[in-house]
Amino acid sequence: MSQIQYIDTPEQLLSFCERIKQVPWLAIDTEFQREKTYRSILALIQIATPDLVAIIDPLVCDIKPLLDVLYDEKILKIFHAARQDQEIFYDWCGKPLSPVFDTQVAAPILGLPEQAGYGRLVEAMLGVQLGKAHSRTDWIRRPLSQDQIDYAADDVIYLAKLYPLMQQQLIEKDRLDWLAPEFAKLCKSSLYANPPALAWKRMRAAKRLKGASLSSLQKMAEWREALAQQKNIPRGWLVKDEILIEVAKLKPSDTQVLASIRGISDKFIEKYGNQLISIIANASDQKPSTQEKPSSLKVSEKDEAIADLLMAQVRLNAERAGINPSSVASRKELLQLIHGQRDIALLNDWRKEMVGEALLSTLEGKSHFSIAAGELIIQPAQNEV
């Protein structure tokens, strides 16, 4: 790996872009700050190949030439835990980068822990322990020290080492295609959009409201989201979730009643009180948007016992394949299977061949379980031999 290049001039960036525009893949990470804004403030972009590593400063440098390269569909973008990084590019350009490879998503398919942190993955696969001294750095503050620059560079230096190793293992195990649907999801704009009309769905307490109260909450959440986006401030700075819930329950018809709700300041009443009362009045006459009710399964003790048995089968098959069991099947999927649901991913992707068909055989009474020398043995039932 060559020396770390810190890029903070247009000339340096143009030169770097010329060097990377023909490469097949780039390891990418970002540093950002979001405590005081709705959208993340991009503070650094780190990029590495097997031969190059650069830290680009977007606070002092127009990154449009770099974005032209990053949005080239011929270049694969390598991330670890891509969603936050992708959200930043979505905010900048209206769409996420594509195509991508996410090492965190790939790790369980290779038998590594689900949701593994970058440091843990680097240590597990490369035997390198990364420092944590600058994990709370204010990346907006300048100048950055050399230690901070080195710390930021580590996020892509080892990512550029992880990717070829993971790719080779996935190819050897014929599992690279398994990840394609998950990587494709990370490139969908809908994953990063925050339409104000759907803002209420992020509020867990919304499911406890009905009728006019729910309709009021939906419209207030929409108003708050749009205003937070417009002002580029955290939505909670306008009014917190729990206060909106209380307002929706009470449905005040004037600002005096609104002011009686604990947590609402006089300043908020003065600035937004009449607007909120008007929103509530209009919403009370409207039907709320329909809530997507999750399909509720009535699970009996018998179901739970069968699920335990199926989970043992999942774990056994996953161990044989060297895959983290959490990537193979969830308990919810097993309960869906027990209740006769067949149009589920477990029976429609790579997991069908690995374990899905075997689980169906067990449910149909075609498998025999036994223990020999401390090992779980699953065989076809005698009448199926």
C-alpha positions as CSV (number, residue, x, y, z in Angstrom):
1,M,0.0,0.0,0.0
2,S,1.4,3.4,-1.0
3,Q,1.6,6.4,1.3
4,I,-1.7,8.1,2.4
5,Q,-2.5,11.1,0.2
6,Y,-4.5,13.9,1.8
7,I,-6.4,15.7,-0.9
8,D,-7.7,19.2,-0.4
9,T,-7.1,21.0,-3.7
10,P,-8.9,20.7,-7.0
11,E,-5.6,19.8,-8.8
12,Q,-4.9,17.0,-6.4
13,L,-8.4,15.6,-6.8
14,L,-8.4,15.8,-10.6
15,S,-5.1,13.9,-10.6
16,F,-6.4,11.3,-8.2
17,C,-9.6,10.8,-10.3
18,E,-7.6,10.2,-13.4
19,R,-5.7,7.4,-11.6
20,I,-8.8,5.6,-10.3
21,K,-11.3,6.0,-13.1
22,Q,-10.3,2.7,-14.8
23,V,-10.0,0.5,-11.7
24,P,-12.5,-2.4,-11.3
25,W,-13.3,-1.6,-7.6
26,L,-12.8,0.9,-4.9
27,A,-12.9,0.5,-1.1
28,I,-14.9,3.5,0.3
29,D,-15.7,4.9,3.7
30,T,-17.0,8.3,4.9
31,E,-16.7,10.4,8.0
32,F,-19.6,12.6,8.8
33,Q,-21.4,14.6,11.5
34,R,-25.2,14.7,12.1
35,E,-25.8,15.8,15.6
36,K,-27.1,19.3,14.7
37,T,-28.5,18.7,11.2
38,Y,-31.2,16.7,9.4
39,R,-28.8,15.6,6.7
40,S,-25.3,14.4,7.5
41,I,-22.4,16.8,7.0
42,L,-19.9,15.0,4.9
43,A,-16.5,15.5,6.5
44,L,-14.1,13.1,4.7
45,I,-14.2,10.5,2.0
46,Q,-11.7,7.7,2.2
47,I,-10.8,5.6,-0.8
48,A,-8.4,2.8,-1.4
49,T,-7.3,0.3,-4.0
50,P,-4.6,-2.3,-3.5
51,D,-2.1,0.4,-4.6
52,L,-3.6,3.7,-3.5
53,V,-5.1,5.3,-0.4
54,A,-6.5,8.8,-0.3
55,I,-8.4,11.0,2.2
56,I,-10.5,13.6,0.4
57,D,-11.6,16.7,2.2
58,P,-15.0,17.7,0.9
59,L,-15.2,20.7,3.2
60,V,-12.6,22.6,1.1
61,C,-12.7,20.7,-2.2
62,D,-15.4,20.5,-4.9
63,I,-15.9,16.7,-5.1
64,K,-17.9,16.7,-8.3
65,P,-15.1,15.1,-10.3
66,L,-14.9,12.3,-7.7
67,L,-18.6,11.8,-7.8
68,D,-18.5,11.3,-11.6
69,V,-16.1,8.4,-11.0
70,L,-17.9,6.9,-8.0
71,Y,-21.2,6.8,-10.0
72,D,-19.6,4.9,-12.8
73,E,-21.5,1.7,-13.0
74,K,-18.5,-0.2,-14.2
75,I,-16.7,0.3,-10.9
76,L,-17.7,-1.8,-7.9
77,K,-17.9,0.1,-4.6
78,I,-16.8,-1.8,-1.5
79,F,-18.2,-0.8,1.9
80,H,-18.5,-2.1,5.3
81,A,-22.1,-1.4,6.7
82,A,-23.0,0.5,3.5
83,R,-26.3,2.1,4.5
84,Q,-25.1,5.2,6.3
85,D,-22.5,5.9,3.6
86,Q,-25.1,5.3,0.8
87,E,-27.5,7.7,2.6
88,I,-24.9,10.4,2.3
89,F,-24.4,9.9,-1.4
90,Y,-28.2,9.8,-1.8
91,D,-28.5,13.1,-0.1
92,W,-25.7,14.6,-2.2
93,C,-26.9,13.3,-5.6
94,G,-30.4,12.0,-5.2
95,K,-29.4,8.3,-5.6
96,P,-27.0,5.9,-3.9
97,L,-23.9,4.4,-5.5
98,S,-24.2,1.2,-7.6
99,P,-23.0,-1.5,-7.8
100,V,-21.8,-2.3,-4.2
101,F,-20.3,-5.1,-2.1
102,D,-20.9,-4.9,1.6
103,T,-18.4,-6.9,3.7
104,Q,-20.7,-6.8,6.8
105,V,-23.5,-8.4,4.7
106,A,-21.1,-11.0,3.3
107,A,-19.5,-12.0,6.6
108,P,-22.2,-14.4,7.9
109,I,-22.2,-16.3,4.6
110,L,-18.6,-17.1,5.4
111,G,-19.4,-18.3,8.9
112,L,-18.5,-15.0,10.6
113,P,-20.8,-13.1,13.1
114,E,-23.9,-11.3,11.8
115,Q,-23.6,-7.5,12.0
116,A,-19.9,-7.8,12.7
117,G,-18.1,-4.5,13.3
118,Y,-15.3,-3.5,11.0
119,G,-12.6,-3.9,13.7
120,R,-13.9,-7.4,14.6
121,L,-13.9,-8.5,11.0
122,V,-10.4,-7.1,10.3
123,E,-9.1,-9.0,13.3
124,A,-10.9,-12.2,12.4
125,M,-9.8,-12.3,8.8
126,L,-6.5,-10.4,8.8
127,G,-5.3,-10.8,12.3
128,V,-4.9,-7.0,12.8
129,Q,-6.2,-5.1,15.8
130,L,-7.3,-1.6,14.9
131,G,-7.0,1.3,17.3
132,K,-10.1,3.0,18.7
133,A,-8.5,6.3,20.0
134,H,-10.3,8.5,17.5
135,S,-13.7,6.9,17.3
136,R,-15.3,10.0,18.8
137,T,-13.3,12.5,16.7
138,D,-15.0,15.7,15.5
139,W,-14.3,15.2,11.8
140,I,-15.5,18.7,11.0
141,R,-12.8,20.4,12.9
142,R,-9.6,21.4,11.0
143,P,-6.8,20.9,10.9
144,L,-6.7,17.1,11.3
145,S,-3.8,15.6,13.0
146,Q,-1.7,12.9,11.3
147,D,-3.0,10.4,13.8
148,Q,-6.6,11.2,12.8
149,I,-5.7,10.9,9.1
150,D,-4.1,7.6,9.7
151,Y,-7.1,6.4,11.7
152,A,-9.5,7.4,8.9
153,A,-7.2,5.7,6.3
154,D,-7.4,2.4,8.2
155,D,-11.1,2.2,7.5
156,V,-10.3,1.6,3.8
157,I,-6.7,0.2,3.9
158,Y,-8.0,-3.0,5.4
159,L,-11.3,-2.9,3.6
160,A,-9.2,-3.1,0.4
161,K,-7.5,-6.2,1.8
162,L,-10.8,-7.8,3.1
163,Y,-12.6,-7.6,-0.2
164,P,-10.3,-9.8,-2.4
165,L,-10.1,-12.3,0.4
166,M,-13.8,-12.5,0.9
167,Q,-14.6,-12.5,-2.8
168,Q,-12.2,-15.4,-3.3
169,Q,-13.8,-17.4,-0.5
170,L,-17.3,-16.7,-1.8
171,I,-16.3,-17.8,-5.3
172,E,-14.6,-21.0,-4.0
173,K,-17.8,-21.9,-2.1
174,D,-20.0,-20.8,-5.0
175,R,-21.9,-18.3,-2.9
176,L,-21.2,-15.0,-4.5
177,D,-24.5,-15.0,-6.3
178,W,-26.3,-15.6,-3.0
179,L,-25.5,-12.0,-2.0
180,A,-26.7,-10.3,-5.2
181,P,-30.2,-9.6,-4.0
182,E,-29.0,-8.0,-0.7
183,F,-26.4,-5.9,-2.5
184,A,-29.1,-4.8,-5.0
185,K,-31.3,-3.6,-2.1
186,L,-28.5,-1.3,-0.9
187,C,-28.6,0.5,-4.3
188,K,-32.3,1.3,-4.2
189,S,-33.2,5.0,-3.6
190,S,-36.3,4.0,-1.7
191,L,-34.2,2.7,1.1
192,Y,-32.8,6.2,1.8
193,A,-35.7,8.5,1.0
194,N,-37.7,10.0,3.9
195,P,-41.0,11.1,2.4
196,P,-42.7,13.2,5.0
197,A,-46.1,11.4,4.5
198,L,-44.5,8.2,5.8
199,A,-42.7,9.8,8.8
200,W,-45.3,8.5,11.3
201,K,-44.3,4.9,10.5
202,R,-41.0,5.4,12.4
203,M,-42.9,6.1,15.6
204,R,-43.5,2.9,17.5
205,A,-46.3,4.3,19.6
206,A,-48.3,5.1,16.5
207,K,-49.7,1.5,16.5
208,R,-51.5,2.3,19.8
209,L,-53.5,5.1,18.2
210,K,-56.7,4.9,16.1
211,G,-59.2,7.1,14.3
212,A,-58.8,10.9,14.7
213,S,-55.8,10.5,17.0
214,L,-53.9,8.5,14.5
215,S,-54.9,10.8,11.6
216,S,-53.7,13.8,13.7
217,L,-50.3,12.1,14.4
218,Q,-49.8,11.2,10.8
219,K,-50.4,14.8,9.6
220,M,-48.3,16.3,12.5
221,A,-45.4,13.9,11.8
222,E,-45.6,14.8,8.1
223,W,-45.5,18.6,8.9
224,R,-42.5,18.1,11.3
225,E,-40.6,16.0,8.8
226,A,-41.0,18.5,6.0
227,L,-40.1,21.4,8.2
228,A,-37.0,19.5,9.5
229,Q,-35.9,18.8,6.0
230,Q,-36.5,22.4,5.0
231,K,-34.5,23.8,7.9
232,N,-32.0,21.0,7.9
233,I,-32.3,20.4,11.6
234,P,-33.0,17.2,13.6
235,R,-36.7,16.5,13.7
236,G,-36.5,16.2,17.5
237,W,-35.4,19.8,17.8
238,L,-38.8,20.9,16.6
239,V,-40.8,18.6,18.8
240,K,-40.1,15.2,20.2
241,D,-41.9,12.0,19.3
242,E,-43.4,11.5,22.7
243,I,-44.9,15.0,22.7
244,L,-46.5,14.5,19.3
245,I,-48.0,11.3,20.6
246,E,-49.5,13.1,23.6
247,V,-50.8,16.0,21.4
248,A,-52.4,13.4,19.1
249,K,-54.2,11.7,22.0
250,L,-55.5,15.0,23.4
251,K,-56.3,16.6,20.0
252,P,-56.3,20.2,21.5
253,S,-58.6,22.7,19.8
254,D,-56.7,25.8,20.9
255,T,-53.2,26.9,21.9
256,Q,-54.1,27.1,25.6
257,V,-54.9,23.4,25.8
258,L,-51.8,22.7,23.6
259,A,-49.7,24.7,26.1
260,S,-50.9,22.5,28.9
261,I,-49.0,19.5,27.5
262,R,-45.8,18.9,29.4
263,G,-42.7,19.5,27.3
264,I,-44.1,22.1,24.9
265,S,-42.3,25.4,25.3
266,D,-43.8,28.8,25.1
267,K,-41.5,29.5,22.2
268,F,-42.9,26.6,20.3
269,I,-46.5,27.7,21.0
270,E,-45.7,31.2,19.8
271,K,-44.0,30.0,16.6
272,Y,-46.0,26.9,15.6
273,G,-49.0,26.6,17.9
274,N,-51.7,27.9,15.6
275,Q,-50.3,25.9,12.7
276,L,-50.4,22.7,14.8
277,I,-54.0,23.4,15.9
278,S,-55.0,23.9,12.3
279,I,-53.3,20.6,11.3
280,I,-55.2,18.7,14.1
281,A,-58.5,20.3,13.1
282,N,-58.2,19.3,9.5
283,A,-56.8,15.8,10.3
284,S,-59.7,15.0,12.7
285,D,-62.1,15.0,9.8
286,Q,-60.0,12.6,7.7
287,K,-59.5,8.9,7.9
288,P,-56.0,7.9,8.9
289,S,-53.7,6.2,6.4
290,T,-53.9,2.4,6.8
291,Q,-51.4,0.8,9.0
292,E,-49.6,-2.2,7.6
293,K,-50.5,-4.9,10.1
294,P,-47.9,-7.6,10.4
295,S,-49.4,-11.0,10.0
296,S,-49.8,-12.3,13.5
297,L,-49.3,-15.9,14.0
298,K,-51.0,-17.6,17.0
299,V,-48.1,-19.6,18.3
300,S,-48.8,-22.5,20.6
301,E,-46.4,-24.4,22.8
302,K,-46.5,-27.2,20.3
303,D,-45.4,-24.8,17.6
304,E,-42.6,-23.5,19.8
305,A,-41.4,-27.1,20.3
306,I,-41.4,-27.8,16.6
307,A,-39.6,-24.6,15.9
308,D,-36.9,-25.7,18.4
309,L,-36.5,-28.9,16.4
310,L,-36.3,-27.1,13.1
311,M,-33.8,-24.6,14.5
312,A,-31.6,-27.5,15.5
313,Q,-31.8,-28.7,11.9
314,V,-30.9,-25.2,10.6
315,R,-27.9,-25.0,13.0
316,L,-26.7,-28.4,11.9
317,N,-26.9,-27.6,8.2
318,A,-25.3,-24.2,8.7
319,E,-22.4,-25.7,10.6
320,R,-21.8,-28.2,7.9
321,A,-21.8,-25.4,5.3
322,G,-19.7,-23.0,7.4
323,I,-22.4,-20.3,7.5
324,N,-23.7,-18.3,10.4
325,P,-27.1,-19.8,11.3
326,S,-28.6,-16.3,11.6
327,S,-28.2,-15.9,7.9
328,V,-30.0,-19.1,7.1
329,A,-33.4,-18.8,8.9
330,S,-35.0,-16.8,11.6
331,R,-37.4,-18.2,14.2
332,K,-40.2,-16.1,12.6
333,E,-39.6,-17.9,9.3
334,L,-39.7,-21.3,10.9
335,L,-43.0,-20.4,12.6
336,Q,-44.3,-19.3,9.2
337,L,-43.3,-22.6,7.8
338,I,-45.0,-24.5,10.6
339,H,-48.2,-22.6,9.9
340,G,-48.2,-23.6,6.3
341,Q,-46.8,-20.5,4.6
342,R,-44.7,-21.4,1.6
343,D,-44.3,-18.1,-0.3
344,I,-41.4,-17.1,1.9
345,A,-37.7,-16.3,1.0
346,L,-36.5,-19.4,2.8
347,L,-38.1,-21.5,0.1
348,N,-37.2,-19.2,-2.8
349,D,-33.5,-18.4,-2.7
350,W,-30.2,-20.2,-2.0
351,R,-31.6,-21.4,1.4
352,K,-34.1,-23.6,-0.2
353,E,-31.5,-26.1,-1.4
354,M,-29.4,-25.7,1.8
355,V,-32.1,-26.3,4.3
356,G,-35.6,-25.3,3.1
357,E,-36.4,-28.6,1.5
358,A,-35.0,-30.5,4.4
359,L,-37.2,-28.5,6.8
360,L,-40.3,-29.4,4.7
361,S,-39.4,-33.1,4.8
362,T,-39.2,-32.8,8.6
363,L,-42.6,-31.2,8.8
364,E,-44.0,-33.9,6.6
365,G,-42.7,-36.6,9.0
366,K,-40.0,-37.8,6.5
367,S,-37.0,-37.2,8.8
368,H,-35.7,-39.2,11.8
369,F,-33.7,-37.5,14.5
370,S,-31.3,-39.3,16.8
371,I,-28.2,-38.6,18.9
372,A,-25.0,-40.7,18.5
373,A,-21.8,-40.0,20.3
374,G,-23.1,-36.6,21.3
375,E,-23.9,-35.7,17.7
376,L,-27.3,-34.9,16.2
377,I,-28.1,-37.2,13.3
378,I,-30.9,-36.5,10.9
379,Q,-31.8,-39.3,8.5
380,P,-34.8,-40.1,6.3
381,A,-37.5,-41.9,8.2
382,Q,-37.4,-45.7,7.7
383,N,-40.6,-45.7,5.6
384,E,-38.8,-43.2,3.3
385,V,-35.6,-45.2,2.8
